[in-house]
Amino acid sequence: MKVNIIGAGVSGLCTGCYLQMNGFETEIFEKHSIPGGLCTSWDIGEYRFDGCAHWILGSDTGSSFYKMWSEILDMKKIKWHNHEMRIAVDLKEHKNKYGESILYFYTDVEKFENYLIDLSPEDAKMIKKMTASIRLMQQYDLPPVLDDLPFIQSTIRGIKMAKYFKFLWMLIKWRNITNFAFAEKLKNPFLREGFRNLFDDQEVNMIVFTMPMASFDKKSAGYPVGGSLEFARKIEERYLSLGGKIHYKTPVKKIITENGKAKSLLVRNNVVHEADITISCADWKWTIEEALESKFKNKKIDELLNLERLRVFYSVLQFSFGINKELKEHPHFSRFPIDTPIESPDGTIYNRLEVHIYSYDPTLAPQGKTSVVSSFYTDKADYWIELRKNNRPAYREAKKKMLDRMVEELDKRFGNIKEHIEVMDFATPATYLRYTNNWKGSTQGWLPGENLVTLTPIKFTLPNIENLYMASHWNQPGGGLPIAINVARDVTKLICKKTGKKFQTIKP
């Protein structure tokens, strides 16, 4: 049975792998010249800049994500770097009892717990509640891989076994607790400010913080040395070894339908590729409005398109610098306040900077030099997209002004940076849209919001059309690489069930 897959991002590559394992003949069609989609890196001169994976859930034993990744890759052959600290948050208003303004979020749960209690003994009860929830998560296989149960579409709805009751009860208790709400429960002003600024003064469900912490503590949330593109290439190699085919530089123009069934893909140069099944692992809005020409919309889809149900995950302004200087004395990942706010051309005001120093990955820069990335989230992606489309000179000028300002702030923070910068790069939401087609240049699909327990907004199938599936980070709020492989596995299980096949995996 022939399957056409749109998109060679991680979800597309993993879907192709699982389908090949189960006897399907697959071909992937990708508009870019390389695999990975949003899971990517790029080279400028001697430097490599990463645009995705700070860490990957399931890099080692301890979770079902490891089990899933191990179905695709030999994870033991990948070199991982495990951080001792997740992030250093520099505060503006308060200092701790030692006169320090930085709150360190260590990856070792016991160390983190003792550190917080030392800073604020009066908050020991709340601190231990948080760390207890992290330790509870470590007792469970998350997400549960239940191949013997009926098909599950999301982790939460899949927790059906009695042994998950304690976890489910904890989830219910924490589901509406955001970092803001948690901060309000703390008595110590230093800790309150620190947790409030954990996500750069954005309100996010605490489970987004605590669930990865359960993996960090187990050394199962490592960074793949070599960067995101190298990780994507390993999945590509696995897919090709299973007999799959990839057509690069082959954008899909249209999903051809006939009598309510997906029949084929129309690609560049008006070439048609027929298949029994079509899977779009590309942007969901592009799939519905362009590839399907808006023929299969319904009320729920219209609500999503009008942002009535969920918000789209932010796009990113990523500033990348190749610096002829070692910066190993600084935290690898930090957020800190700046004296003079930065006003983006899109109107967003930034009072803090986020800086990622890749000194721990020697493959990204020559010895003695460092790849440094600073980024901002923005929900004003349309500004950048429209500016590039309608006024390219103004777009380039806006980028230059932002880059110049960033250089000034980095020079203030780290000292003597300007004269050591050898290369610079600035990726905007228009860049993300151009290379990936992601709606509004989104980097992870739907925003989780305050309540993480959100019903899956995008189903694997659409009403009134057969033989078509959608599987990507848009299938579950939060998105990211773990969701990509989970969705790939689940959609393959669904197709196997509908075609009378017993789902199987073949380890590398």
C-alpha positions as CSV (number, residue, x, y, z in Angstrom):
1,M,0.0,0.0,0.0
2,K,1.4,3.4,-1.1
3,V,1.6,6.4,1.3
4,N,2.5,9.9,0.4
5,I,3.8,12.1,3.2
6,I,4.0,15.9,3.1
7,G,7.0,17.3,5.0
8,A,10.4,15.9,6.1
9,G,10.3,17.4,9.5
10,V,10.7,15.1,12.5
11,S,7.0,14.1,12.5
12,G,7.2,13.3,8.7
13,L,10.4,11.3,9.0
14,C,9.3,9.4,12.1
15,T,5.9,8.6,10.5
16,G,7.7,7.4,7.4
17,C,9.9,5.1,9.6
18,Y,7.0,3.6,11.4
19,L,5.0,3.0,8.2
20,Q,8.0,1.4,6.5
21,M,8.4,-0.9,9.5
22,N,4.8,-2.0,9.0
23,G,5.0,-2.9,5.4
24,F,3.9,0.4,3.7
25,E,5.6,1.9,0.8
26,T,6.2,5.6,1.5
27,E,7.5,8.7,-0.2
28,I,8.2,12.0,1.5
29,F,7.8,15.4,-0.3
30,E,9.8,18.3,1.2
31,K,10.0,21.9,0.0
32,H,13.5,22.4,1.6
33,S,16.8,20.9,0.6
34,I,17.4,19.3,4.0
35,P,15.5,17.2,6.6
36,G,14.3,18.3,10.0
37,G,11.8,21.2,9.4
38,L,12.0,23.3,12.5
39,C,14.5,20.8,14.0
40,T,17.4,22.5,12.3
41,S,20.8,24.2,12.4
42,W,22.7,26.3,9.9
43,D,26.3,27.2,9.1
44,I,27.7,30.6,8.6
45,G,31.5,30.7,8.1
46,E,33.1,28.6,10.8
47,Y,30.1,28.7,13.1
48,R,27.0,26.6,13.4
49,F,23.8,28.0,14.9
50,D,21.1,25.9,16.4
51,G,17.4,26.7,16.0
52,C,15.7,24.0,18.0
53,A,16.8,21.4,20.6
54,H,18.1,22.7,23.8
55,W,17.3,19.3,25.2
56,I,15.3,16.2,24.0
57,L,13.0,14.3,26.4
58,G,13.9,10.7,26.3
59,S,17.6,10.9,25.5
60,D,18.2,8.0,27.9
61,T,16.3,5.4,29.8
62,G,13.5,6.5,32.1
63,S,10.5,7.4,29.9
64,S,8.5,6.1,27.0
65,F,10.0,8.8,24.9
66,Y,13.3,6.9,25.2
67,K,11.5,3.8,24.2
68,M,10.0,5.5,21.2
69,W,13.2,7.2,20.1
70,S,14.9,3.8,20.4
71,E,12.5,2.3,18.0
72,I,13.8,4.8,15.4
73,L,17.4,5.4,16.5
74,D,20.2,3.7,18.4
75,M,20.2,6.3,21.2
76,K,23.3,4.9,22.8
77,K,25.3,5.9,19.7
78,I,24.4,9.5,20.0
79,K,26.6,11.8,22.1
80,W,24.5,13.7,24.7
81,H,25.4,16.6,26.9
82,N,23.4,16.8,30.2
83,H,23.3,20.2,31.8
84,E,23.8,20.6,35.6
85,M,21.7,23.7,35.4
86,R,18.5,24.3,33.4
87,I,18.6,28.1,33.4
88,A,19.9,31.0,35.4
89,V,17.4,33.7,36.0
90,D,18.8,37.1,36.9
91,L,16.3,39.2,38.9
92,K,15.8,42.9,39.0
93,E,14.0,43.8,42.2
94,H,15.2,41.3,44.8
95,K,18.4,39.6,46.0
96,N,18.7,36.4,48.1
97,K,20.0,36.3,51.6
98,Y,23.6,36.0,50.2
99,G,23.2,39.2,48.3
100,E,23.0,37.4,44.9
101,S,20.5,38.4,42.2
102,I,20.5,35.2,40.2
103,L,18.2,32.2,40.9
104,Y,19.6,29.0,39.5
105,F,17.3,26.2,38.4
106,Y,19.4,23.1,38.8
107,T,18.5,19.9,37.0
108,D,19.2,17.6,40.0
109,V,16.0,17.6,41.9
110,E,17.5,17.0,45.3
111,K,20.1,19.7,44.8
112,F,17.4,22.1,43.5
113,E,15.2,21.4,46.5
114,N,17.9,21.9,49.1
115,Y,19.1,25.1,47.3
116,L,15.6,26.6,47.4
117,I,14.9,25.6,51.0
118,D,18.3,27.1,52.0
119,L,17.3,30.4,50.4
120,S,13.8,30.3,51.9
121,P,13.1,27.9,54.8
122,E,9.7,29.5,55.2
123,D,8.7,28.1,51.8
124,A,9.9,24.5,52.5
125,K,6.3,23.1,52.4
126,M,5.5,24.6,48.9
127,I,8.9,23.7,47.6
128,K,8.6,20.1,48.7
129,K,5.1,19.9,47.1
130,M,6.6,20.9,43.8
131,T,9.6,18.5,44.0
132,A,7.3,15.7,45.2
133,S,5.3,16.1,42.0
134,I,8.5,15.8,40.0
135,R,9.5,12.6,41.9
136,L,6.0,11.2,41.4
137,M,6.3,11.7,37.7
138,Q,9.5,9.6,37.8
139,Q,7.6,6.6,39.0
140,Y,5.5,6.4,35.8
141,D,6.1,5.6,32.2
142,L,5.2,8.8,30.5
143,P,3.6,8.9,28.1
144,P,2.4,5.3,28.6
145,V,2.9,3.2,25.5
146,L,-0.1,0.9,25.6
147,D,0.0,-1.1,22.4
148,D,-2.4,-3.7,23.9
149,L,-5.1,-1.0,24.5
150,P,-7.4,0.6,22.0
151,F,-5.8,3.5,20.0
152,I,-5.0,6.5,22.1
153,Q,-4.8,10.0,20.7
154,S,-3.2,11.8,23.6
155,T,-1.3,11.0,26.8
156,I,-4.0,12.3,29.2
157,R,-6.8,10.4,27.6
158,G,-4.6,7.3,27.4
159,I,-4.0,7.1,31.1
160,K,-6.5,4.3,31.8
161,M,-4.7,1.9,33.9
162,A,-5.3,1.9,37.7
163,K,-1.6,2.2,38.5
164,Y,-1.7,5.7,37.0
165,F,-4.4,7.0,39.4
166,K,-1.9,8.8,41.7
167,F,-0.3,10.5,38.7
168,L,-3.7,11.5,37.3
169,W,-4.7,12.9,40.7
170,M,-1.5,14.9,40.9
171,L,-2.2,16.2,37.4
172,I,-5.7,17.3,38.4
173,K,-4.3,19.2,41.4
174,W,-1.6,20.9,39.3
175,R,-3.4,21.4,36.0
176,N,-4.4,25.0,36.8
177,I,-1.3,26.0,38.7
178,T,0.8,28.4,36.6
179,N,4.2,29.8,37.5
180,F,2.4,33.0,38.5
181,A,0.0,31.1,40.8
182,F,2.9,29.1,42.3
183,A,4.9,32.3,42.9
184,E,2.0,33.9,44.8
185,K,2.0,30.9,47.2
186,L,5.7,31.6,48.1
187,K,6.6,33.9,51.0
188,N,10.1,34.8,50.0
189,P,10.1,37.8,47.6
190,F,13.3,36.5,45.8
191,L,11.7,33.2,45.0
192,R,8.5,34.8,44.0
193,E,10.2,37.0,41.5
194,G,12.3,34.1,40.2
195,F,9.4,31.8,39.5
196,R,7.4,34.6,38.0
197,N,10.2,35.2,35.6
198,L,10.8,31.5,34.9
199,F,9.2,31.9,31.5
200,D,10.3,35.5,30.9
201,D,7.3,37.0,32.7
202,Q,4.9,34.8,30.8
203,E,2.2,32.7,32.6
204,V,2.7,29.0,31.8
205,N,1.4,25.9,33.5
206,M,3.9,24.5,36.0
207,I,3.7,21.1,34.5
208,V,5.6,22.5,31.5
209,F,8.4,23.0,34.0
210,T,8.1,20.0,36.3
211,M,7.6,17.3,33.7
212,P,10.9,17.9,31.9
213,M,12.6,18.3,35.3
214,A,11.7,14.7,36.0
215,S,13.7,13.7,32.9
216,F,16.5,16.2,33.6
217,D,17.1,14.6,37.0
218,K,17.3,11.2,35.4
219,K,19.8,12.5,32.8
220,S,17.1,11.7,30.2
221,A,16.8,15.2,28.7
222,G,20.1,15.7,27.0
223,Y,21.3,17.9,24.2
224,P,22.5,16.1,21.1
225,V,26.1,17.2,20.5
226,G,26.3,18.5,16.9
227,G,23.0,20.2,17.0
228,S,19.4,19.7,15.8
229,L,20.2,19.2,12.1
230,E,22.5,16.3,12.9
231,F,19.8,14.7,15.0
232,A,17.3,15.1,12.2
233,R,19.8,13.6,9.7
234,K,20.1,10.5,11.9
235,I,16.3,10.0,11.6
236,E,16.6,10.6,7.8
237,E,19.3,7.9,7.6
238,R,17.1,5.5,9.5
239,Y,14.1,6.2,7.2
240,L,16.2,5.7,4.1
241,S,17.6,2.5,5.5
242,L,14.1,1.2,5.9
243,G,13.5,1.7,2.2
244,G,11.7,5.1,2.2
245,K,12.2,7.8,-0.5
246,I,12.5,11.5,0.0
247,H,11.9,14.2,-2.7
248,Y,13.8,17.4,-1.6
249,K,13.1,20.7,-3.2
250,T,9.7,19.4,-4.1
251,P,7.0,21.6,-2.6
252,V,3.5,20.2,-2.7
253,K,1.0,22.5,-4.5
254,K,-2.2,20.6,-3.9
255,I,-3.8,17.5,-2.4
256,I,-5.9,16.1,-5.2
257,T,-9.2,14.7,-4.1
258,E,-11.9,12.8,-5.9
259,N,-15.4,11.8,-4.6
260,G,-14.4,12.7,-1.0
261,K,-11.1,10.8,-1.1
262,A,-7.5,11.9,-1.2
263,K,-6.0,10.5,-4.4
264,S,-2.7,12.1,-5.1
265,L,-0.3,15.0,-4.7
266,L,0.4,17.8,-7.2
267,V,4.0,18.9,-6.8
268,R,6.3,21.4,-8.5
269,N,6.3,21.3,-12.3
270,N,2.8,19.9,-12.1
271,V,4.0,16.4,-11.5
272,V,1.3,14.1,-9.9
273,H,2.1,11.4,-7.4
274,E,-0.7,9.0,-6.6
275,A,-1.1,7.0,-3.4
276,D,-3.6,5.0,-1.4
277,I,-3.1,7.2,1.7
278,T,-1.9,10.8,2.1
279,I,-0.5,12.1,5.4
280,S,0.2,15.8,5.9
281,C,3.0,16.4,8.4
282,A,3.1,20.0,7.3
283,D,1.4,23.1,8.7
284,W,-2.3,22.4,9.4
285,K,-3.6,25.8,8.1
286,W,-1.6,25.4,4.9
287,T,-3.0,21.9,4.5
288,I,-6.6,22.9,4.9
289,E,-6.7,26.3,3.1
290,E,-4.1,25.8,0.4
291,A,-3.4,22.1,-0.2
292,L,-7.1,21.3,0.1
293,E,-8.3,24.6,-1.2
294,S,-10.6,25.1,1.9
295,K,-13.0,22.4,0.7
296,F,-13.2,20.5,3.9
297,K,-13.6,23.1,6.6
298,N,-16.1,22.9,9.4
299,K,-17.2,25.0,12.4
300,K,-14.4,23.8,14.7
301,I,-11.7,24.5,12.1
302,D,-13.1,28.0,11.5
303,E,-12.9,28.6,15.3
304,L,-9.2,27.6,15.3
305,L,-8.4,29.7,12.2
306,N,-10.0,32.7,14.0
307,L,-8.1,31.8,17.2
308,E,-11.3,31.4,19.1
309,R,-10.2,28.2,20.9
310,L,-6.4,28.3,21.2
311,R,-3.6,30.7,20.6
312,V,-0.8,29.9,18.2
313,F,2.6,29.3,19.8
314,Y,4.9,32.3,19.6
315,S,7.3,32.8,16.7
316,V,10.8,33.7,17.5
317,L,13.3,36.5,16.7
318,Q,16.6,34.6,16.8
319,F,19.9,36.6,16.9
320,S,23.0,34.4,16.3
321,F,26.6,35.5,16.8
322,G,29.9,33.9,16.1
323,I,32.3,35.2,18.7
324,N,36.0,34.9,18.7
325,K,36.1,34.5,22.5
326,E,35.6,31.8,25.1
327,L,32.6,32.4,27.4
328,K,32.7,29.3,29.5
329,E,32.6,31.3,32.8
330,H,29.0,32.3,32.1
331,P,25.9,30.1,32.5
332,H,25.1,28.3,29.3
333,F,21.5,29.5,29.4
334,S,20.3,32.7,31.2
335,R,17.7,35.4,31.3
336,F,18.4,38.8,32.7
337,P,16.9,42.3,32.9
338,I,18.2,45.2,30.8
339,D,18.4,48.8,31.8
340,T,16.8,50.3,28.7
341,P,13.9,48.2,27.2
342,I,14.3,47.1,23.6
343,E,11.4,48.1,21.4
344,S,11.0,45.8,18.4
345,P,9.8,47.3,15.1
346,D,6.7,45.1,15.5
347,G,5.8,47.1,18.7
348,T,6.8,44.5,21.3
349,I,8.7,45.9,24.3
350,Y,11.4,43.6,25.8
351,N,12.7,44.2,29.3
352,R,14.8,41.1,29.5
353,L,17.2,39.1,27.3
354,E,17.6,35.4,26.9
355,V,21.1,34.2,25.9
356,H,22.2,30.7,25.1
357,I,26.0,30.2,25.1
358,Y,27.0,27.0,23.3
359,S,30.4,26.6,24.7
360,Y,29.5,23.1,25.8
361,D,29.3,21.9,22.2
362,P,32.7,22.0,20.6
363,T,31.3,21.1,17.1
364,L,29.5,24.5,16.7
365,A,32.6,26.7,16.7
366,P,36.4,26.4,16.4
367,Q,38.4,26.0,19.5
368,G,38.6,29.3,21.5
369,K,35.4,30.6,19.8
370,T,31.8,30.4,20.7
371,S,28.4,30.2,19.1
372,V,25.9,32.4,20.9
373,V,22.2,32.7,20.4
374,S,19.8,35.3,21.9
375,S,16.1,35.1,21.1
376,F,12.8,36.8,21.8
377,Y,9.3,35.4,21.5
378,T,6.8,37.5,19.5
379,D,3.1,37.2,18.8
380,K,3.5,39.9,16.1
381,A,4.7,37.6,13.4
382,D,2.4,39.1,10.8
383,Y,4.3,42.4,11.0
384,W,7.6,40.7,10.0
385,I,5.9,38.5,7.4
386,E,4.1,41.4,5.7
387,L,7.1,43.7,5.9
388,R,9.4,41.2,4.1
389,K,6.7,40.6,1.5
390,N,5.8,44.2,0.8
391,N,8.9,46.2,1.6
392,R,12.2,44.3,1.5
393,P,14.5,47.3,2.1
394,A,12.5,48.3,5.2
395,Y,12.6,44.7,6.4
396,R,16.4,44.7,6.0
397,E,16.7,48.0,7.8
398,A,14.5,46.8,10.7
399,K,16.7,43.7,11.1
400,K,19.9,45.8,11.1
401,K,18.6,48.1,13.8
402,M,17.6,45.1,16.0
403,L,21.0,43.4,15.5
404,D,22.9,46.6,16.4
405,R,20.9,47.0,19.6
406,M,21.5,43.4,20.5
407,V,25.2,43.8,20.1
408,E,25.1,46.7,22.5
409,E,23.3,44.7,25.1
410,L,25.6,41.7,24.8
411,D,28.6,44.0,25.1
412,K,27.2,45.4,28.3
413,R,26.5,42.0,29.8
414,F,29.6,40.1,28.8
415,G,32.1,42.9,28.1
416,N,34.3,43.4,25.1
417,I,32.1,41.6,22.7
418,K,31.8,44.0,19.8
419,E,35.3,43.6,18.5
420,H,35.2,39.8,18.7
421,I,32.0,39.2,16.7
422,E,32.9,37.5,13.4
423,V,29.5,36.7,12.0
424,M,25.9,37.7,12.8
425,D,22.5,36.4,11.7
426,F,18.9,37.4,12.5
427,A,16.0,35.0,11.8
428,T,12.5,36.5,12.0
429,P,9.1,35.0,11.8
430,A,9.2,35.5,8.1
431,T,12.3,33.2,8.0
432,Y,10.4,30.5,9.8
433,L,7.5,30.8,7.5
434,R,9.7,30.8,4.4
435,Y,11.5,27.6,5.3
436,T,8.7,25.6,7.1
437,N,5.3,27.1,6.1
438,N,4.3,27.2,9.8
439,W,1.4,29.5,10.3
440,K,2.5,32.9,11.7
441,G,6.1,31.5,11.8
442,S,5.0,29.4,14.8
443,T,7.8,27.3,16.4
444,Q,5.6,24.7,18.2
445,G,2.0,24.8,17.0
446,W,-0.5,25.6,19.7
447,L,0.4,27.4,23.0
448,P,-0.4,25.3,26.0
449,G,-1.8,28.2,28.0
450,E,-2.6,28.2,31.7
451,N,-4.5,24.9,31.5
452,L,-2.2,22.2,30.0
453,V,-5.0,19.6,29.9
454,T,-6.5,20.7,26.6
455,L,-8.3,18.4,24.3
456,T,-6.4,17.8,21.1
457,P,-7.5,20.6,18.7
458,I,-6.5,18.9,15.5
459,K,-7.7,15.4,14.8
460,F,-5.8,12.9,12.7
461,T,-8.6,12.9,10.2
462,L,-10.9,15.5,8.7
463,P,-14.6,15.3,8.2
464,N,-15.9,14.3,4.8
465,I,-12.6,13.1,3.4
466,E,-11.1,9.6,3.3
467,N,-7.5,8.4,3.1
468,L,-6.1,11.6,4.5
469,Y,-4.4,12.1,7.8
470,M,-2.8,15.0,9.6
471,A,0.1,14.3,12.0
472,S,2.4,17.0,13.3
473,H,3.1,19.2,16.3
474,W,-0.3,20.8,15.6
475,N,-2.0,17.7,17.0
476,Q,-1.3,18.6,20.6
477,P,-0.8,21.9,22.4
478,G,2.9,22.5,23.3
479,G,4.3,20.6,20.3
480,G,8.0,20.0,20.1
481,L,10.0,16.9,19.2
482,P,8.4,14.5,21.8
483,I,5.0,15.3,20.4
484,A,6.3,14.8,16.9
485,I,7.4,11.2,17.5
486,N,4.4,10.4,19.6
487,V,2.0,11.6,16.9
488,A,4.0,9.7,14.3
489,R,3.6,6.5,16.2
490,D,-0.1,7.1,17.0
491,V,-1.1,7.9,13.4
492,T,0.8,4.7,12.2
493,K,-1.1,2.7,14.8
494,L,-4.4,4.2,13.5
495,I,-3.6,3.4,9.9
496,C,-2.5,-0.1,10.8
497,K,-5.8,-0.7,12.6
498,K,-7.9,0.6,9.7
499,T,-6.0,-1.5,7.2
500,G,-6.1,-4.7,9.3
501,K,-2.3,-4.8,10.1
502,K,-0.8,-5.5,13.5
503,F,1.4,-2.6,14.5
504,Q,5.0,-3.5,15.0
505,T,8.4,-1.8,15.4
506,I,11.8,-2.8,14.3
507,K,14.7,-1.6,16.4
508,P,17.8,-0.3,14.6
